[in-house]
Amino acid sequence: MFSKIKLYINLMRLNKPVGIYLVLWPALWALWLAAEGTPPGLVLLVFILGAIVVRSAGCVINDYADRHWDGAVARTCDRPLATGEIKPRDALLLFAALGLVGFGLVLLLNPLTIMLAIVALFLTGLYPYTKRFTHWPQVFLGLAFAWAVPMGFAAVQNTVPHQAWWVFAITLLWTLIYDTMYAMTDKPDDLKVGIKSTAILFGDYDRLIIGLLQILMLGMLLVMAKLFDLNAIYYVSLILVAVLFVYHQWLIKDRDRALCFKAFKHNHWVGLVVLLGLILNYSAPFQLL
């Protein structure tokens, strides 16, 4: 019994929480910006639980879609669907159950957020199949992850202001950055089995393009400060983000698979640093900065 539960935990990647953080941090950016400080407790709880549920559902449907390919990829060959330890039908049932749990959570919020959640579920299910027909699946993943931003604003303000779409764009761009690093890890295997990615598309220019995207993201984060009238402590957080980006460039400089994967996982600190900058920005001791 315990071994079966462990298989389902592995399928949902609950034993690897980095993906949850990558979903959660932008959602919390949106909540703090929308509330201009601490968001309502119920909304905060729903988004934290929702990040866990949605990320788990995304992993399940991703492994279902890739079950015929994962066995040929070194990093994914021991996934439960690839090994046959979990049946495809059971994975689909789990995906449906997680979808119902996620939708049940969002029913605690206002109608606009519920409508946006339907789009989020569609994007979550779409992403895994985009690897078959486009070299830009990272953009579709970015759309799925970034959709938490308009949902966050809708949950707090019952509207999605134009500034929210700037934060949405930043999140999409950030996803493209770190998921390209992730794809660099699997590039040799993906080329063999025919899976497409931005890492393959960018070729020898992958590090350069990632660097340019990092600079663009920093610029967009600076503009975000103007859009939301953020103070000096937020700008300090952006200095730390720049340092983290330099570190990530150093990790991927030789395109070593293990170090590229480390750079991908380490990206969640970028999201946390930005969040801490926002939290401190709205904290009373820093209001006069």
C-alpha positions, 0 to 999 in steps of 0.5 A: 500500500505504501509503495503504491502511494509513493508511486502516486506521490512521484507521479504528482512530483510532490517529492520535488517541490521546486515546481510548486514554488515556480507556480506559487511565487508569481501568484503571490506577486499578483496577490500582494500587488493587487491587495497593496499588502497582505491579501485576504486570508481565504484568497491566500489559502486558496492560491497556496493550495491551488498551486500545489493541486494545479502543479500536481495535475500538470505533472500527471497530464505531462507524464501521461502525454510523454509516457511513450517517450519518457523511457528513452530519456535518461532523466525521466525513464523511471517515472511511474507511467514510463515503467508501467507501475501506474496505468494510463487510465489511473493517471487520467482519473487522478488528473480529473480528480485533481482538476475537480479539487482545484475547481472546488477551491476556486469556487470559494472565490468570485465569479470572475476568478472562476471563469479565469480558472476554466482557462487555466485548466485548459492551458494546463492540459494543452502544454504537454502536447505542444512539444509535438508540433512547436519548438516553443512549448516553453511559451505554452508552459509560461501561459499556464503558469502566468495565468495565475496572475490575472486570477490573483488580481481578479480574486482580490479586486474583482477585475483585471487591471491593465497593469496585471498583464505586465506582471503576466508578461514578466511571468511568461518571460521568466518561465521561458528562461528557466524552462529553456535551462530545463530543456537544455538538460534533456536536449540530447535525448529530446533530439533522439525521440523527436521532442521539440523545445526552445533549447533545440531551437536556439542551438548554440545561441541558447546561453546568449538568448537566455542572457538577453531574456534575463536582461529583458526581464530585469527591465520589465521588473523595473517598469513594474516598479513604476506601474505599482509605485514601489519603493527602494526596498523593491529595487534592492531585491532586483539587484539580488535578482541580477546576481542570481541571473549571473550565477545561473549563466555561470552554471550553464556556461558549459551546458553540463546537463546536471548544472543546467538542471541545477540552474533550472531548480535554483530559479525559484529563488528569483521568484522568492526574492521578488516576492520578498521585495514586494512584501517588504515594500508594503510593510510599515517599516519601509513605507517611507522609503 
